[in-house]
Amino acid sequence: MRHYEIIAAGTLLLFRDYNQKPNFCSPQNLPTISYSSKRELKKIIKSLVRKNNPTQDYLDLLDAQRKWLENTGTTTARAENVLKIIKQFV
């Protein structure tokens, strides 16, 4: 659940082997970058941050993650999704 705080603080979420996690495991459908090794992670970080400043790719991904958080990660968004699923069966 700390994912929300990390995104809100302006930090990107990067996940080791995100693309291999079970579909129903959280977070779901998060725009992120998946890496498989420490070497790969270092390369990704170098492409996202230059001279201690975020690149445009960093800012674009952060924006996408914040939109994801607002649209799917908040309590309100989750409740709306639950109600939508219930309505399918009522």
N, C-alpha and C positions, 0 to 999 in steps of 0.2 A: 504494500500500500504506500510505500515511500516514493513510488514512481511519480505520484502527483506532485509531491513537494519538490522533487528533483527537477521536473519540467517547469514548475512555477518559478524556481530559482534561476532559470535560464540555462540549465545544463542539459545536454543531450543524453538520452537513454541509448546506450549501445549494449547489445546483448551477445554473449557468447552462444553460438549455435542457435540463435533465435528461430531460424528457419527449420530447425529440427524438433522444436518443442511440440507437444500435443496441441491440436487445434483448440481444445476447450480449456487449456491452461492460460491463465492471465499473464500478461496483458494480451488481448486479442486484437488483431488487425492494426497494430501500432506501426506507424511509419518509422522505421528504425534501420540501423545498419547492423547486420549480423557479421560476426567474425569468428574464426575458428582457432586462432593461435595468438600468442602474445606478439609475435612478429607482425601478423596481419593487423592487429589492433594498433600498434605503433604507426604503421603506414597510414591507417585510416585517420588517426589523430593528427598526423602531420599534414594530411590533406584538408582537415577541417579547421585547424588553428595554425596561423602563420605569424611569427613574431609576437606571440601572445595575444593575437587578435583573431576573432572568429572570421572565417571566410564567408562568402555569400552562401555557399553550400550549407555551412553550419546554420546560418540564420534561416535559410529556407526550410531545413529539416526541423529546426526548433519551432518554427511557425506551424509546420504540419503536425508536430507532436502536440502543440498547444491546442490546435483545432481538434485533434483527436481527443484530447483530454476534455475539452468543453462539450464535444458532441457525444462522446461515449463513456468517458471516465468519471463524470460527476455523479453524485447521488441522484440528482434529478434525471439525468440522461439514463441511468441504469433503471430507475423506477419506471420511466416512460417505456423503456424496452420490455420490461416485465409485463406491464399493462397491455402492451401491443401483442405480446405472445398469448396472454390470457384471453384477450378478445377473439383470437383465432379459434378458441375452443368453446366460446360461449355463444 
